[in-house]
């Protein structure tokens, strides 16, 4: 999905701009060279590095590919310092609680669509969970994810038309649908009220 990071003031998002600029220079790449590698325009990369625009998740992914690194490394480069070693990790119990005011807010590049990310940025391209709202008539078109990606969508409220490849279905409040998301896919609010969606994106790279 192509979404721009747009968090409330109390959230402390990672300094993606500085990290991209730092890695680009460390690899001896000019803006032109990174643009060719990432398929993101030179002007857009310049704006991102200058903190003049919020990069979309899709752009961050492309730039990460161009820098031969990961989305997680761009978003949370120091997260590995806090990891437990293997022996400690086996005895730890996972229990992570995030207050609603600390969720990352995302604004889709489509009118009438709003995202809330329910998982930490460190889980990007692993398992991502979203709460999405679409105003009547709003459409969210999504580019293909990596091969093997699946999406699990529960419609909490409203009416929705969901398409994935050549398949499509009409959803009503309470319905659940799962589909391959490694092709073009979309959702459209066909009802008269705001649709509320709970979406899980599961990245399952196909084995070579």
N, C-alpha and C positions, 0 to 999 in steps of 0.2 A: 504494500500500500504506500501511496505517496503522501506523506504527512509531515507537516512542519512542527518543530518543537516550539511550544509557546506556553511556558510555565508561569505560575503565579510568582509574585515577588518573593514569597517566603521559601520557595524551592531553590535549591542550590544545584543547578545543572552543571555538568562538567564543562570546562572551557574548551569546547570542540575547536573553535577558531584557532586558538594558540597551538593546540595539539596538531592540527593539520599543517599549519605553517611550520612548526618545529620538525615534524617528520619529513615534510617535503624538502626542507633545506638540508636535513641530515642525510637525505638520499641524493642530494645534489641535483634536484629536479627544478626546472623552471616552471612557471605557471603554464606555459604552452605545453611542456612535456607531460605534466600531470593531467592537463585537459585531454591530451591524446590518449593517455593510459586509462583514464577513468570515464571518458565519454561525457564529462561535465564541462561546460564551456569555461574558457579562461576567465571571462568576466564574472561568471557566477562564483568560481573558486575565489577570485579576488574579493568579491563582496563578502563571502563567507569568512575568509581569513581576516577581513577588516571589521567583522562584527556588524556589517551593514544589513545582513539578512539572516534569517533563521534557516538552516539547512533542513531539508526534508530527510526522513529516514532513508528514503531511496537514494538521495544524493550522498548521504554519509556512507551508505553501503558501496556505492560506485567509487567514491574517493578512497575508501578503505582498500578496495580491490586495486586501484591505481597505485596505492602506496605499499601494496603487498603486505597488508596488515588486516586486522579484524575490526569489526564495528565496536566490539567491547574494548579493544585497545584505544580507540579514539574517544570513547565515552567515559571509560573508567580505567585509565592506564595504570593506576596504582593498585587495582583491586587484588592483583596476585600477591602483593605484600602482606595482605591480611589473611591469606589462605592458611588453613591448618595443614600440618604434614599428614601423611597417609595414616600413621598410627593414631594420631589425635582425631582425625576426621571420622574414623570408624566408630568412635565412642560418643560422638556429638549427636544431639537430637536437634533436628531442624525445627525452629519455631521463630518465624519472622512476622512482625506485626507492623503494618504501615497505616498511619492515620489518614483519613480521607483527604485532609487538607494538604498532605504531602505527596499525593499522586501527581505524576507528571501529566500536564495538560497538553493536548496536541490539537492543532487546528488543521483539518484536511484542506487541501487546495481545491475544494469544491464548496459552493455555497450551501448552507443548511446542514452541514455535517460536522459533528464535534466528537472528539476522542478523549478518553481518559485511559492512560496506561496503568494497568493493575499489577504489573510485574516490574522488578528492578531493571534498569538499563543493562545491567550485566547479563541478563538473560536474552538480550537481543540475538536473533537468529538461532535460538534454542527453543524456548517455549515462551510465547508472548500471549498475554491475556488483555483484552480491551473491553471497555464499556463504550458503546457507540450510540449516538442519537442522530436521527435523520428527520428533518422536518418534512412535511408532506411534499411529495414531488422530488425530493432530493435524491441524487444518485451518487454512489461511490464506485467508481471503476478502479480496478486494481490490476497492476502489471503482474506477470508471472513471478512467483517466488522460485527458489532453487528447486531442482527436481526432487520429488518425494514429499514436498510440503503438503500438509493437510490443514483444513480449517473446520472448526466445530462451532456452529452458530446456534444460539438459543435466542428466540425472539421473546423478549420479556413483555413487550406491549406493542400493539399496532398491527399493520399488515405490510408485508415485504415480499418483493419478487427477487429471488436469488438466482444468479446464472453462473455457471462454471463450464467453460468450453461450450459444447453443444447442448448441455443439460440446463434446465431451469425449473423452478418450482415456486408456487405461491405459498407463503407462510402466514399463519395467523398466530395471535398471542398464545404463547406456551409451546409452540412447535420447535422442533430441533432438526437441524440438517447438518450433514458432514459431506465434504467434497474435496477433490484434489485442487490445490491452489497453485500448481506449477504451470498453469495456463491462465489466460485472461479470465477474470471473474469479477462479479459486480453485485451490488445490492441496491434496490430502489424502493423507496417508500411509496407504496401505491394506495395508502390509506388517507384518512382525513385528519389524523392526529400524529404527533411526533412518535416515531418508532424508537423503541429502546432495545438495544442488541447487546448480548454478551457473546464475545468472540474469543475463541482460543485458536492460536496459530501454532501448529506443531511442525517443526522443521525435522524432517527425516530424510537426510541425504541418501539417495539411492546408492547401493553398493556397486562399485565398478566391477 
